[in-house]
Amino acid sequence: MTDETLRFYNANAEAYAGDKKSPDPRLFAFLARCKPGGRILELGTGGGVDAAAIIGEGFDLDATDGSAELAAIATRQLGRPVRTMLFEELDAVAAYDGIYACASLTHVARTELADIIAKIHRALVDGGVVWASFKTGDGEATDAFERRYNFLPPEDLMSLWRSAAPWSELSQDQWLGSAYDRKSTEWLAVTAVK
Ligand SMILES: C[S@@+](CC[C@H](N)C(=O)[O-])C[C@H]1O[C@@H](n2cnc3c(N)ncnc32)[C@H](O)[C@@H]1O
C-alpha cells in the first residue's frame, strides 16, 4: 500500500531528510528508561538522525520506515540497513526492549491506530517501553503537503492508548513546537510500559 502520505515522503525524501539537523531532545529521556544496550525498534526513522543517536548511545537498533526512499537515505547515513516496513506489517512478538516512533504514528488513520498500538504492545518484552509523538487537533485532515494526520484531541489519544492494550504505565507529555511545515504545532508524546 502506498497512500498519499508515503507518496509525499518518497517524492520529497532528500529534502525531508535534509531538514532535520539534530536528534529530538526527548529521545534521551526515552532511552534512559530502556534496558541499557537493549533492542530498540524505530517506526518511521525518516532520514535517520534519531537512529544515529540511538546507535551512538549503545543500543541495538532495528530502524524501519514505510518510505523506501527514506529508508535508502537512512541506510546510507547509518551505514547499516534500514528496513522498509509499514506500521501495519509489524508482527514481532516480545522482541524489543523499546519502541520509538517520533512523529510517525501521527499519520495512521484513526480507525487503524488501536490495532497498531496493540501490535506495538505485542512486540515489546514485559517491562519494555514505547515512546510515540503525535500532532494533536480535533479532526483527521490532510496538510499542505497532502500528508494525512489523525489529529486527535489529547484526551481521545490517551483514552485510545489506554483501551488498545493492557499497559502497566501510561503517561503523556505535551508541548508547543513546530515541524517540517514550520507551523506552530501542539504535540503530545505518549510513554507506555508493557
Ligand atoms: C514526520 S516523519 C518523521 C520522521 C522521523 N521520525 C523524524 O522525526 O524526523 C513521518 C515518518 O513516518 C513514515 N511513515 C508514514 N506513514 C507510514 C506507514 N504507514 N508505515 C511506516 N512508516 C510510515 C514516513 O515515511 C516518515 O519517515
Ligand as a Chemical Component Dictionary entry (heavy atoms), coordinates in Angstrom:
data_LIG
# 
_chem_comp.id                   LIG 
_chem_comp.type                 NON-POLYMER 
_chem_comp.pdbx_formal_charge   0 
_chem_comp.three_letter_code    LIG 
# 
loop_
_chem_comp_atom.comp_id 
_chem_comp_atom.atom_id 
_chem_comp_atom.alt_atom_id 
_chem_comp_atom.type_symbol 
_chem_comp_atom.charge 
_chem_comp_atom.model_Cartn_x 
_chem_comp_atom.model_Cartn_y 
_chem_comp_atom.model_Cartn_z 
_chem_comp_atom.pdbx_ordinal 
LIG C1  C1  C 0  7.000  13.235 10.188 1  
LIG S1  S1  S 1  8.059  11.969 9.565  2  
LIG C2  C2  C 0  9.106  11.664 10.993 3  
LIG C3  C3  C 0  10.426 11.045 10.601 4  
LIG C4  C4  C 0  11.412 10.891 11.775 5  
LIG N1  N1  N 0  10.880 10.055 12.811 6  
LIG C5  C5  C 0  11.769 12.254 12.304 7  
LIG O1  O1  O 0  11.450 12.554 13.453 8  
LIG O2  O2  O -1 12.387 13.025 11.550 9  
LIG C6  C6  C 0  6.995  10.544 9.495  10 
LIG C7  C7  C 0  7.689  9.268  9.050  11 
LIG O3  O3  O 0  6.749  8.185  9.097  12 
LIG C8  C8  C 0  6.879  7.412  7.911  13 
LIG N2  N2  N 0  5.575  6.801  7.632  14 
LIG C9  C9  C 0  4.414  7.421  7.284  15 
LIG N3  N3  N 0  3.431  6.531  7.102  16 
LIG C10 C10 C 0  3.971  5.307  7.354  17 
LIG C11 C11 C 0  3.449  3.980  7.368  18 
LIG N4  N4  N 0  2.164  3.719  7.050  19 
LIG N5  N5  N 0  4.275  2.955  7.701  20 
LIG C12 C12 C 0  5.578  3.210  8.023  21 
LIG N6  N6  N 0  6.141  4.438  8.019  22 
LIG C13 C13 C 0  5.335  5.480  7.688  23 
LIG C14 C14 C 0  7.301  8.403  6.857  24 
LIG O4  O4  O 0  7.899  7.801  5.744  25 
LIG C15 C15 C 0  8.245  9.321  7.636  26 
LIG O5  O5  O 0  9.566  8.875  7.647  27 
# 
loop_
_chem_comp_bond.comp_id 
_chem_comp_bond.atom_id_1 
_chem_comp_bond.atom_id_2 
_chem_comp_bond.value_order 
_chem_comp_bond.pdbx_ordinal 
LIG C1  S1  SING 1  
LIG S1  C2  SING 2  
LIG S1  C6  SING 3  
LIG C2  C3  SING 4  
LIG C3  C4  SING 5  
LIG C4  N1  SING 6  
LIG C4  C5  SING 7  
LIG C5  O1  DOUB 8  
LIG C5  O2  SING 9  
LIG C6  C7  SING 10 
LIG C7  O3  SING 11 
LIG C7  C15 SING 12 
LIG O3  C8  SING 13 
LIG C8  N2  SING 14 
LIG C8  C14 SING 15 
LIG N2  C9  SING 16 
LIG N2  C13 SING 17 
LIG C9  N3  DOUB 18 
LIG N3  C10 SING 19 
LIG C10 C11 SING 20 
LIG C10 C13 DOUB 21 
LIG C11 N4  SING 22 
LIG C11 N5  DOUB 23 
LIG N5  C12 SING 24 
LIG C12 N6  DOUB 25 
LIG N6  C13 SING 26 
LIG C14 O4  SING 27 
LIG C14 C15 SING 28 
LIG C15 O5  SING 29 
# 
